Amino acid sequence: MSFRFAVLCLVVLLGTIACSPAEDETDTGWQQALTRAQALSDAGDHEGAQFVLRRAIADAPQQEPTLHLALARVALARGRSDLALISAEDASQAGATADTVALLRAEVYYADGDLLSLSAMAKGPALAPSTNVMLRYFEGRALAESPYASTDRVFEHYFALIRDIEALDPTTRTDLANGEVDQTLAQLRTTNEAVERAWVHLRCADRPATAPSVWQATTISGERRVLHVGPREAYTTIAAAATAARDGDVVEIAAGDYPGDVAIWTQNGLLIRGTGGRPHVRGAGRRVDGRDVWLFKGDDIVIENVEISGARSPSYHNGASIRHIGKHLTLRHVFLHDSENGLLTGNRHPDSRILIEHSEFARNGYGDGLTHNVYVGKIAELIMRYSYSHDSHVGHLVKSRAARTQIWYNRLTDEQGDSSYLIDTPNGGEVTVMGNVLEQNTKAHNQFAISYAGEGLRGETHSLQLVNNSLYNRTYNGVLAHLHTRTRTWAVNNVAVGAPVGLVDTEYVTYVAREANLLAVDHGLRDPANFDFALTRTSPAIDSGEAHEVLPTLEYVHPVAYRPRPTIDRIDIGAYEGCLGALTTQLSSPAR
């Protein structure tokens, strides 16, 4: 059965009118003829319906556009599009509205598969909003059924069509072809990938905005002893609290400046954190063990919400804001800056694990290439996530000798610094770099953003996975990753843009999987030069990623936060997922 619009539906028009003989010469004679023609057409007797309508047109005392419209529909049911178009024109001459005639013509063109005429109608003079929607609806049906229409064209058409249908008021939307439009769309979603993709991208705009997840102070049990540090507290200096603390204690430091308040911590199981703001501990020319602001010798240490700077070692030139030589360390919401090392850990405990979250490291480095923002020794595992490392001086933003290194959902950017590598894993190991925002500037001391196994392999298991990272390169002939030895490597769904940039540069690779990476001038990133890596609506990265054994579920939000990465059709290339149904918000803002 052909589509019936509310404005054309003869059943609605005549549903309450009783049938009577056609020869009745009353004022409603033409309406009774319509009733008979409808009944004949429904019974399959289209020629009989045509005869009744032509006689009624000839006998009517004045032109009745509805008779011509009905005749056009009978011709359409007979497969005579040419006659249907003639009757549509006659209906127009008899006074039918432009909207009604346009809808009928669109139905005729759709029945013929005349996509060119449908497209021309959709671009013609403006009609009622619901009529314009219906014209594009028929064009969309023809597109979806055409073997020649590209999936991109179908997607773009239905993306706009569904959006405009949903903009109509509920009553008008329900009346569209007596609800047949919504039914057809529901069917097309199950049979046409481009239509379903358009639907999904529009639905993503409706999801509630997700607030970034930021650092939250660790909840402590009432059984733990708490030492309070501050000008009006029991301990007026951090060093005094470090001396008095016992295993398992909590040390809470009130916000404020603590110049020269260096300390050695020997206990196990400590939780040290700032309260009422973030206290700032400055080296101010003082140091412990000849080099550090804070030195930790115990195991299972958690440090939260503190700022430490100014570690200088006149003898060794490798002072650290925090140096840890025990086993197991967690840093949350710390800011380590303007020291020779931000974080420095030892090599004594190969089973140690380090977790860094919601933290910032900036402008560390003596300038000899041996000191870094983050330097992790020979341990079992480093996990660094939702953190921001930038502007190191000659050293690396992150250096890890761990057997397993996970760098997930961070911003690692040179900015105004002159760093060496963004990430250096000199002894290889199992390394996964995923969902990061990366930037390498013109003052970088290496053309490679990531270096793997530059000092030879250590341990038994080695692999490098580069997944869904976004790199902006300002260095001539920059390269995302360089391998110094034979290693299985996966580079999947990465986008690397800016100055000429390569993906993986090595002569030693035994296996490299390069899947769905984007190195293109027309990348469609919003403003990567200013650290905005969100995707624009025209980005070729959208829905172009590939499946992999590990894929991002979160996105970095600047500064030092994250939020869930939405699932919108096929995964996008790069660190962020694009939602075409709405303007994406800025996820990574310029450096402060």
C-alpha positions as CSV (number, residue, x, y, z in Angstrom):
1,M,0.0,0.0,0.0
2,S,1.3,3.5,-0.8
3,F,2.1,6.0,1.9
4,R,-0.9,8.1,3.1
5,F,-0.4,11.6,4.4
6,A,-3.0,13.1,6.8
7,V,-3.7,15.8,4.3
8,L,-4.4,13.3,1.5
9,C,-6.0,10.4,3.3
10,L,-9.3,9.7,1.7
11,V,-10.4,7.4,4.5
12,V,-10.1,10.2,7.0
13,L,-12.0,12.6,4.7
14,L,-14.9,10.2,4.0
15,G,-15.0,8.0,7.0
16,T,-18.3,9.4,8.3
17,I,-20.1,9.8,4.9
18,A,-22.5,7.0,3.8
19,C,-22.3,5.6,0.3
20,S,-25.2,6.5,-2.1
21,P,-25.7,6.0,-5.8
22,A,-23.3,7.9,-8.1
23,E,-26.2,9.4,-10.1
24,D,-27.5,11.3,-7.0
25,E,-27.2,14.9,-8.2
26,T,-26.9,16.5,-4.7
27,D,-24.1,18.8,-3.6
28,T,-22.3,15.8,-2.1
29,G,-22.3,13.8,-5.3
30,W,-18.6,14.2,-5.9
31,Q,-17.9,13.0,-2.3
32,Q,-19.9,9.9,-2.8
33,A,-18.0,9.3,-6.0
34,L,-14.8,9.5,-3.9
35,T,-16.2,6.9,-1.6
36,R,-17.0,4.5,-4.4
37,A,-13.6,5.0,-6.0
38,Q,-11.8,4.4,-2.7
39,A,-13.8,1.1,-2.3
40,L,-13.0,0.0,-5.8
41,S,-9.3,0.9,-5.4
42,D,-9.0,-1.0,-2.1
43,A,-10.6,-4.0,-3.9
44,G,-7.9,-3.8,-6.6
45,D,-10.2,-2.5,-9.3
46,H,-8.1,0.6,-10.1
47,E,-9.6,1.0,-13.6
48,G,-13.1,1.1,-12.2
49,A,-12.0,3.7,-9.6
50,Q,-10.4,5.7,-12.4
51,F,-13.7,5.6,-14.4
52,V,-15.7,6.8,-11.4
53,L,-13.4,9.7,-10.6
54,R,-13.2,10.9,-14.2
55,R,-16.9,10.9,-14.5
56,A,-17.2,12.8,-11.2
57,I,-14.7,15.4,-12.4
58,A,-16.7,15.9,-15.6
59,D,-20.0,16.2,-13.7
60,A,-18.9,18.3,-10.8
61,P,-20.4,21.8,-10.9
62,Q,-17.0,23.3,-10.0
63,Q,-13.4,22.2,-9.9
64,E,-12.8,19.9,-6.9
65,P,-9.0,19.5,-6.2
66,T,-9.7,16.4,-4.1
67,L,-11.0,14.5,-7.1
68,H,-7.8,15.2,-9.0
69,L,-5.7,14.1,-6.1
70,A,-7.6,10.9,-5.8
71,L,-7.2,10.3,-9.5
72,A,-3.5,10.8,-9.2
73,R,-3.3,8.2,-6.4
74,V,-5.2,5.7,-8.5
75,A,-2.8,6.3,-11.4
76,L,0.0,5.7,-9.0
77,A,-1.5,2.5,-7.8
78,R,-1.7,1.4,-11.5
79,G,2.0,2.2,-12.0
80,R,1.3,5.1,-14.2
81,S,3.5,7.8,-12.7
82,D,3.1,10.0,-15.8
83,L,-0.7,10.2,-15.4
84,A,-0.3,10.7,-11.6
85,L,1.9,13.8,-12.2
86,I,-0.6,15.2,-14.7
87,S,-3.4,14.8,-12.2
88,A,-1.3,16.4,-9.5
89,E,-0.9,19.4,-11.8
90,D,-4.6,19.5,-12.4
91,A,-5.2,19.4,-8.7
92,S,-2.9,22.4,-8.3
93,Q,-4.9,24.3,-11.0
94,A,-8.1,23.4,-9.2
95,G,-6.9,25.0,-6.0
96,A,-5.1,22.3,-4.1
97,T,-2.5,23.7,-1.7
98,A,1.2,23.7,-2.7
99,D,2.0,21.5,0.3
100,T,-0.5,18.9,-0.7
101,V,0.6,18.8,-4.3
102,A,4.3,18.7,-3.3
103,L,3.7,15.7,-1.1
104,L,1.9,13.8,-3.8
105,R,4.6,14.5,-6.4
106,A,7.2,13.3,-3.8
107,E,5.3,10.1,-3.5
108,V,5.3,9.6,-7.2
109,Y,9.0,10.3,-7.5
110,Y,9.8,7.9,-4.7
111,A,7.7,5.2,-6.4
112,D,9.8,5.7,-9.5
113,G,13.1,5.8,-7.6
114,D,13.7,9.3,-9.1
115,L,16.3,10.5,-6.5
116,L,17.3,13.4,-8.7
117,S,13.8,14.9,-8.7
118,L,13.3,14.2,-5.0
119,S,16.6,16.1,-4.2
120,A,15.5,19.0,-6.4
121,M,12.1,19.2,-4.6
122,A,13.8,19.1,-1.1
123,K,15.9,22.1,-2.2
124,G,12.9,24.0,-3.7
125,P,10.7,26.7,-2.2
126,A,10.0,26.6,1.5
127,L,6.7,25.0,2.5
128,A,5.3,24.1,5.9
129,P,7.8,22.6,8.3
130,S,6.1,19.2,8.3
131,T,5.9,19.2,4.5
132,N,9.6,20.0,4.1
133,V,10.3,17.1,6.5
134,M,8.2,14.7,4.5
135,L,9.9,15.7,1.2
136,R,13.3,14.9,2.8
137,Y,11.8,11.8,4.2
138,F,11.0,10.5,0.8
139,E,14.4,11.6,-0.5
140,G,16.0,9.7,2.4
141,R,14.0,6.5,1.6
142,A,15.2,6.7,-1.9
143,L,18.8,7.2,-0.7
144,A,18.7,4.3,1.6
145,E,17.4,2.0,-1.1
146,S,19.8,3.3,-3.8
147,P,22.8,1.1,-4.7
148,Y,24.7,4.2,-5.7
149,A,24.3,6.5,-2.7
150,S,27.4,6.5,-0.4
151,T,27.0,5.6,3.3
152,D,28.3,9.1,4.1
153,R,25.6,10.7,2.1
154,V,22.9,8.5,3.7
155,F,24.3,9.3,7.2
156,E,24.4,13.1,6.6
157,H,20.9,13.0,5.2
158,Y,19.3,11.0,8.1
159,F,21.3,12.9,10.7
160,A,19.6,16.1,9.6
161,L,16.2,14.5,8.9
162,I,15.9,12.8,12.3
163,R,17.0,16.0,14.0
164,D,14.3,18.0,12.2
165,I,11.6,15.4,12.8
166,E,12.3,15.5,16.5
167,A,12.1,19.3,16.4
168,L,8.5,19.2,15.3
169,D,5.8,19.5,18.0
170,P,4.5,16.0,19.2
171,T,1.1,16.3,17.5
172,T,2.6,17.2,14.1
173,R,5.2,14.4,14.4
174,T,2.5,11.8,15.2
175,D,0.4,12.9,12.2
176,L,3.3,12.5,9.7
177,A,1.9,9.8,7.4
178,N,-0.3,8.6,10.2
179,G,2.8,7.5,12.2
180,E,4.3,5.7,9.3
181,V,7.5,7.8,9.4
182,D,8.5,6.7,12.8
183,Q,7.8,3.1,11.9
184,T,9.9,3.3,8.8
185,L,12.8,4.9,10.7
186,A,12.7,2.1,13.3
187,Q,12.8,-0.5,10.5
188,L,15.7,1.3,8.7
189,R,17.7,1.4,11.9
190,T,17.8,-2.4,11.8
191,T,18.7,-2.7,8.2
192,N,20.8,0.3,7.3
193,E,24.1,0.9,9.1
194,A,24.2,4.6,8.1
195,V,20.7,5.3,9.5
196,E,21.5,3.6,12.8
197,R,24.8,5.6,13.0
198,A,22.9,8.8,12.5
199,W,20.4,7.8,15.2
200,V,23.2,7.0,17.7
201,H,25.1,10.2,17.1
202,L,21.9,12.2,17.7
203,R,21.1,10.3,20.9
204,C,24.6,11.0,22.3
205,A,23.6,14.7,22.4
206,D,20.8,13.8,24.8
207,R,23.0,12.1,27.4
208,P,23.4,14.0,30.6
209,A,26.6,16.0,30.9
210,T,29.1,14.1,33.0
211,A,31.0,16.1,35.5
212,P,34.8,15.4,35.5
213,S,36.0,13.1,38.3
214,V,38.5,14.9,40.4
215,W,40.7,13.9,43.4
216,Q,38.8,13.0,46.5
217,A,40.5,12.7,49.9
218,T,40.9,9.1,51.1
219,T,38.5,8.1,53.8
220,I,40.4,7.0,56.9
221,S,39.1,4.7,59.7
222,G,38.7,6.1,63.2
223,E,41.3,3.6,64.4
224,R,44.2,5.4,62.8
225,R,46.1,8.0,64.8
226,V,46.1,11.5,63.2
227,L,49.0,13.9,63.7
228,H,48.1,17.5,62.8
229,V,50.7,20.0,61.5
230,G,50.2,23.7,61.3
231,P,51.1,27.0,63.0
232,R,48.4,26.4,65.7
233,E,48.6,22.6,65.7
234,A,50.4,20.1,68.0
235,Y,53.2,20.0,65.5
236,T,54.3,23.3,64.0
237,T,56.7,21.7,61.5
238,I,56.4,18.8,59.2
239,A,59.9,17.6,60.3
240,A,58.6,17.3,63.9
241,A,55.6,15.2,62.8
242,A,57.9,13.0,60.6
243,T,60.0,12.3,63.7
244,A,57.0,11.5,65.9
245,A,55.0,9.4,63.5
246,R,54.5,5.7,63.9
247,D,53.6,3.0,61.4
248,G,50.1,3.4,60.0
249,D,49.6,7.1,61.2
250,V,47.9,9.8,59.3
251,V,49.7,13.1,59.1
252,E,47.5,16.1,58.1
253,I,49.2,19.3,57.1
254,A,47.2,22.5,57.1
255,A,47.4,24.7,54.0
256,G,50.1,27.3,54.0
257,D,53.8,27.8,53.1
258,Y,56.4,25.6,54.7
259,P,59.8,26.9,53.6
260,G,62.7,24.7,54.4
261,D,60.5,22.1,56.1
262,V,62.4,19.1,54.8
263,A,61.9,15.7,56.3
264,I,62.9,12.0,56.4
265,W,60.1,9.5,56.8
266,T,61.1,6.0,58.0
267,Q,57.7,4.6,58.9
268,N,55.5,2.1,57.0
269,G,51.8,2.6,56.0
270,L,51.7,6.4,56.3
271,L,49.0,8.6,54.8
272,I,50.3,12.2,54.5
273,R,48.0,14.8,53.1
274,G,47.2,18.5,53.0
275,T,43.9,19.9,54.5
276,G,42.1,23.1,54.0
277,G,43.9,23.6,50.7
278,R,47.2,22.4,49.4
279,P,50.2,23.1,51.6
280,H,53.4,24.2,49.7
281,V,56.7,22.8,51.0
282,R,59.7,24.6,49.6
283,G,63.3,23.4,49.7
284,A,64.5,26.9,50.3
285,G,68.1,25.8,50.3
286,R,67.6,23.0,52.7
287,R,67.7,19.2,52.0
288,V,67.8,15.8,53.6
289,D,70.4,13.2,52.7
290,G,72.2,15.9,50.8
291,R,69.6,16.3,48.1
292,D,65.8,15.9,48.8
293,V,62.9,17.8,50.3
294,W,61.1,14.7,51.4
295,L,62.8,11.2,51.6
296,F,60.7,8.1,52.3
297,K,62.3,4.9,53.5
298,G,59.2,3.0,54.5
299,D,56.7,0.9,52.6
300,D,53.1,1.4,51.6
301,I,53.2,5.2,51.6
302,V,50.2,7.4,50.4
303,I,50.8,11.1,49.8
304,E,47.8,13.4,48.9
305,N,47.2,17.1,48.2
306,V,50.7,18.5,48.8
307,E,52.9,20.8,46.7
308,I,56.7,20.5,46.9
309,S,59.3,22.5,45.0
310,G,62.9,23.6,45.2
311,A,64.9,20.4,45.6
312,R,68.6,21.2,44.9
313,S,71.7,19.0,45.4
314,P,75.0,20.9,45.1
315,S,76.9,17.7,45.1
316,Y,74.7,15.2,43.1
317,H,72.5,17.5,41.1
318,N,69.7,15.0,41.4
319,G,67.6,16.3,44.3
320,A,64.0,15.3,44.4
321,S,60.8,16.9,45.7
322,I,59.9,13.3,46.7
323,R,62.4,10.5,46.8
324,H,61.1,7.0,47.7
325,I,63.4,4.1,48.4
326,G,60.9,1.8,50.1
327,K,58.2,-0.4,48.6
328,H,54.8,0.7,47.2
329,L,54.0,4.4,46.8
330,T,50.8,6.2,45.9
331,L,50.6,9.9,44.9
332,R,47.3,11.6,44.5
333,H,46.8,15.3,43.7
334,V,50.4,16.3,44.3
335,F,52.2,19.1,42.5
336,L,55.9,18.6,42.3
337,H,57.8,21.3,40.4
338,D,60.9,23.3,39.9
339,S,63.2,20.7,41.4
340,E,66.0,18.6,39.9
341,N,63.6,15.7,40.0
342,G,59.9,15.8,40.7
343,L,59.5,12.2,41.8
344,L,62.5,9.8,42.1
345,T,62.3,6.2,43.2
346,G,64.9,3.6,43.9
347,N,65.8,0.1,42.6
348,R,65.9,-1.8,45.8
349,H,62.4,-3.5,45.5
350,P,61.7,-5.2,42.2
351,D,58.2,-6.1,43.5
352,S,57.2,-2.5,44.3
353,R,54.3,-0.8,42.7
354,I,53.7,2.9,42.2
355,L,50.4,4.6,41.5
356,I,50.2,8.3,40.4
357,E,46.7,9.9,40.0
358,H,45.4,13.5,39.6
359,S,48.9,14.9,39.9
360,E,51.0,17.6,38.2
361,F,54.8,17.7,37.5
362,A,56.4,20.8,36.0
363,R,59.7,22.4,35.2
364,N,61.9,19.8,36.9
365,G,65.4,18.9,35.6
366,Y,68.9,20.0,36.4
367,G,69.7,20.3,32.6
368,D,72.0,17.4,32.2
369,G,69.4,15.0,30.8
370,L,69.6,12.7,33.9
371,T,66.9,14.3,35.9
372,H,63.2,14.3,35.1
373,N,59.7,15.2,36.1
374,V,59.0,11.6,37.0
375,Y,61.7,9.0,37.3
376,V,60.7,5.5,38.4
377,G,63.4,2.8,39.0
378,K,63.5,-0.9,38.6
379,I,60.2,-1.9,40.1
380,A,57.3,-4.2,39.2
381,E,54.7,-1.7,38.0
382,L,54.1,2.0,37.4
383,I,50.5,3.2,36.8
384,M,50.2,6.9,35.9
385,R,46.7,8.3,35.1
386,Y,44.7,11.5,35.0
387,S,47.9,13.5,35.5
388,Y,49.7,16.4,33.9
389,S,53.5,16.4,33.2
390,H,55.0,19.3,31.3
391,D,57.9,21.7,30.7
392,S,60.7,19.6,32.0
393,H,64.3,20.9,31.5
394,V,66.2,18.6,29.2
395,G,64.9,15.6,31.0
396,H,61.9,13.4,30.3
397,L,58.3,14.1,31.3
398,V,58.0,10.4,32.4
399,K,60.9,7.9,32.7
400,S,60.1,4.4,33.9
401,R,62.3,1.3,34.3
402,A,59.3,-0.7,35.6
403,A,58.7,-4.2,34.3
404,R,55.1,-3.0,33.5
405,T,54.3,0.6,32.7
406,Q,50.8,1.9,32.2
407,I,50.5,5.5,31.1
408,W,46.8,6.1,30.7
409,Y,44.6,9.2,30.3
410,N,47.3,11.9,30.9
411,R,48.4,15.2,29.4
412,L,52.2,15.0,28.6
413,T,53.2,18.2,26.9
414,D,56.5,20.1,26.3
415,E,54.8,23.6,26.1
416,Q,57.6,26.1,27.0
417,G,60.1,23.5,28.2
418,D,63.0,21.8,26.4
419,S,62.4,18.2,27.4
420,S,64.0,15.2,25.9
421,Y,61.4,12.4,25.5
422,L,57.8,12.7,26.6
423,I,58.0,9.1,27.7
424,D,61.1,7.0,28.1
425,T,61.1,3.3,29.0
426,P,64.8,2.6,28.7
427,N,64.6,-1.1,29.7
428,G,61.5,-2.0,27.8
429,G,59.0,-4.2,29.6
430,E,55.2,-4.3,29.1
431,V,54.3,-0.8,28.2
432,T,50.9,0.5,27.4
433,V,50.4,4.2,26.4
434,M,46.7,4.9,26.0
435,G,44.3,7.8,25.8
436,N,46.9,10.5,26.3
437,V,47.2,14.0,25.0
438,L,50.8,14.5,23.8
439,E,52.6,17.6,22.5
440,Q,56.3,18.0,21.4
441,N,57.6,21.5,20.9
442,T,60.4,22.9,18.7
443,K,62.9,23.0,21.6
444,A,62.7,19.2,22.3
445,H,66.1,17.5,22.5
446,N,64.7,14.4,20.6
447,Q,62.5,14.1,17.6
448,F,60.9,11.1,19.2
449,A,58.0,11.5,21.6
450,I,58.4,8.0,23.1
451,S,61.5,6.0,23.4
452,Y,61.5,2.2,24.1
453,A,64.4,0.1,25.3
454,G,67.1,2.7,24.6
455,E,69.4,1.1,27.3
456,G,68.6,-2.6,26.5
457,L,65.9,-4.9,27.7
458,R,65.5,-6.0,31.3
459,G,63.2,-8.8,32.4
460,E,61.4,-11.5,30.4
461,T,58.3,-9.9,28.9
462,H,58.3,-7.0,26.5
463,S,55.7,-5.3,24.4
464,L,54.6,-1.8,23.4
465,Q,51.0,-0.8,22.9
466,L,50.2,2.7,21.6
467,V,46.4,3.0,21.7
468,N,44.1,6.1,21.0
469,N,46.7,8.8,21.8
470,S,46.5,12.3,20.3
471,L,49.9,13.9,19.4
472,Y,50.6,17.4,18.2
473,N,54.1,17.7,16.9
474,R,56.0,20.9,16.4
475,T,59.4,19.3,15.8
476,Y,60.6,18.8,12.2
477,N,60.2,15.1,11.2
478,G,58.9,14.2,14.7
479,V,58.0,10.6,15.4
480,L,55.5,9.2,17.9
481,A,57.6,6.3,19.0
482,H,61.1,4.9,18.5
483,L,62.2,1.4,19.3
484,H,65.8,0.5,20.0
485,T,65.4,-3.3,19.9
486,R,63.2,-6.0,18.6
487,T,59.8,-5.8,20.3
488,R,56.2,-6.7,19.4
489,T,54.4,-3.4,18.9
490,W,50.8,-2.3,18.4
491,A,49.9,1.2,17.1
492,V,46.1,1.4,17.0
493,N,43.8,4.4,16.7
494,N,46.4,7.1,17.2
495,V,46.3,10.6,15.7
496,A,49.5,12.4,15.1
497,V,49.4,15.8,13.5
498,G,51.3,19.1,13.2
499,A,54.7,19.3,11.5
500,P,55.6,16.2,9.4
501,V,55.3,13.3,11.8
502,G,55.8,9.6,11.7
503,L,54.2,6.8,13.7
504,V,56.7,4.2,14.7
505,D,60.4,4.6,13.6
506,T,62.7,1.6,14.0
507,E,64.7,-0.9,12.1
508,Y,64.5,-3.6,14.8
509,V,60.8,-4.2,15.0
510,T,59.8,-7.9,14.5
511,Y,56.0,-7.2,14.5
512,V,54.2,-3.9,14.3
513,A,50.4,-3.7,13.9
514,R,49.4,-0.4,12.5
515,E,45.6,-0.1,12.6
516,A,43.4,2.9,11.9
517,N,46.0,5.6,12.7
518,L,45.5,9.1,11.4
519,L,48.4,11.2,10.1
520,A,46.6,13.8,7.9
521,V,46.5,17.5,7.3
522,D,42.7,17.5,7.4
523,H,42.6,15.7,10.8
524,G,39.6,17.5,12.1
525,L,41.0,18.2,15.6
526,R,39.5,21.4,16.9
527,D,42.7,23.3,17.9
528,P,45.6,21.0,18.8
529,A,48.1,23.8,18.6
530,N,46.4,25.2,21.7
531,F,45.9,21.8,23.3
532,D,42.3,21.4,22.3
533,F,42.1,17.8,20.9
534,A,38.3,17.5,20.7
535,L,37.0,16.3,17.3
536,T,35.1,18.6,15.0
537,R,32.0,17.3,13.1
538,T,34.1,16.9,9.9
539,S,36.9,14.9,11.4
540,P,37.9,11.7,9.6
541,A,38.7,10.3,13.0
542,I,35.1,9.9,13.9
543,D,33.9,6.3,13.8
544,S,37.1,5.2,12.1
545,G,38.9,3.3,14.9
546,E,39.6,-0.4,15.1
547,A,39.0,-3.0,17.9
548,H,41.9,-3.9,20.0
549,E,42.5,-6.1,23.1
550,V,42.7,-2.9,25.2
551,L,40.7,0.3,24.4
552,P,40.1,3.5,26.4
553,T,37.0,3.8,28.6
554,L,37.9,7.2,30.0
555,E,39.1,10.6,28.7
556,Y,41.5,13.1,30.2
557,V,40.0,16.4,31.3
558,H,42.3,19.2,32.1
559,P,43.5,19.8,34.6
560,V,44.2,16.4,36.3
561,A,40.7,14.9,36.0
562,Y,38.9,12.4,33.8
563,R,35.4,11.4,32.7
564,P,33.9,8.3,31.0
565,R,34.5,8.0,27.3
566,P,31.1,7.5,25.7
567,T,30.5,4.6,23.3
568,I,29.1,6.2,20.1
569,D,28.9,3.7,17.2
570,R,32.5,2.7,16.3
571,I,35.3,4.0,18.4
572,D,37.0,7.2,17.2
573,I,40.7,7.7,16.5
574,G,42.5,9.6,19.2
575,A,42.1,10.4,22.9
576,Y,38.5,11.8,22.6
577,E,35.2,10.5,21.3
578,G,33.3,12.8,19.1
579,C,29.5,13.3,19.4
580,L,28.1,14.7,16.2
581,G,24.7,15.4,17.8
582,A,26.1,18.4,19.8
583,L,29.0,20.7,20.0
584,T,31.7,19.0,22.0
585,T,32.9,20.8,25.0
586,Q,36.6,21.7,25.4
587,L,38.3,18.9,27.2
588,S,41.9,20.0,27.3
589,S,42.4,23.7,27.8
590,P,45.6,25.7,27.3
591,A,48.4,25.5,29.8
592,R,48.1,27.8,32.8
